[in-house]
């Protein structure tokens, strides 16, 4: 079964600019000129731990196979 691709982004409002993600996953994220993190490879971020890469919850999935919260 083929893996579904997820796309990650950094929520700049939650990002503290600590650099934790860039240190843990230098091929997936780096620090931007604004002092906040940015994703350079969603595939690498997925390999490194995805949303759990950021201790402050600033890395988010913007598409992929994670279900949206819905009322049934």
Order of alpha helices (4+ residues) and beta strands (2+ residues): beta-alpha-beta-beta-alpha-beta
